[in-house]
């Protein structure tokens, strides 16, 4: 079989509300330097360049973020940055990108990646992607990447796989048939998953042929498939924007996991162990950031007297703490977050409050 043309689709339309006050609608998490140097989306593009050149990268975002995203990744052509009129979760986002790709290359393989993940071992990540692309090309299956768990995490969904090489030609490459998907568990269930040994964290990364995922969408989310088919003739024409807004005005919000992956009959998972994190909260940033002798992770100008176990990002201000322990502090020019460690998932509730009160200047 010939080598497939590989495209990457970067999902970059989120706001990252759990990273308020740094992440805002016009400067979302994916364009920030959350951990280390370089924005998350520029690092994502750089990471895959050995496999996918910038001209084969599509980014799906929204109108507010298109310009700032292009500034971050100027090597990706502006016409490759697709905008959704309104966020409708991952299934419409992926279906839209698949339509654009299939009209150019019907046999292309798509790698679907969120814009805001951290991966420590790039070479191993690329090796896993290569094996997953080969599986998708040879089998016409849907392939996802599952992360080998290191602890009983309750913030991720899980994937259970069939640990058997019987009737599985890809087992030698660390790729197995998916047995079931599981929602984010409580701690007791997460501990059971870890003990079982055949559960992986659901990374939200996918690999498949554009034609195959579109067929699966038509089969399992027929109303979305119908609307995407109505949109297809307008792609690349002057009627495209009008048609796109019409379609997004009627389709429902649905994830690719719930809409397709949990229902499809031919799904494989590639096991990944490459230092992955979806950086879903400030607590996860704390875990990823080096600490000093007092257990503090400090960014900017911070005076920490008798303070231990804190994460403090002072921004452009000077922050002084006395006797502070196990707290997250994030400072911007117009807002300050002070949060007990272990509670940063609740930051989203602050953003919801600001939105309800229509305090748009802080969103």
Secondary structure, DSSP 8 states (H G I E B T S, - for coil): -----EEEEEE-----GGGTTT--SSS-GGGS--SSSS-HHHHHHHHHTTTS-GGGEEEEEEHHHHHHHHHHTTTS-GGGEEEESS--HHHHHHHHHHHHHHHH-TT-EEEEEETT-EES-HHHHHHHHHHHHHHHHHH--EEEEEEE-SS--SSS-EEEE----TT-TTGGGTEEEEEEEE----HHHHHHHHHHS-EEEEEEEEEEEHHHHHHHHHHHSHHHHHHHHHHHTTTTSTTHHHHHHHHHTT-----HIIIIITT-S-EEEEEE-S-EE---SHHHHHHHS---TTS-EEEEEEEEES-BS-EEEEEEEEEEEES-BSEEEEE-SS-EEEEETT-GGGHHHHHHHHHHTT-GGG-
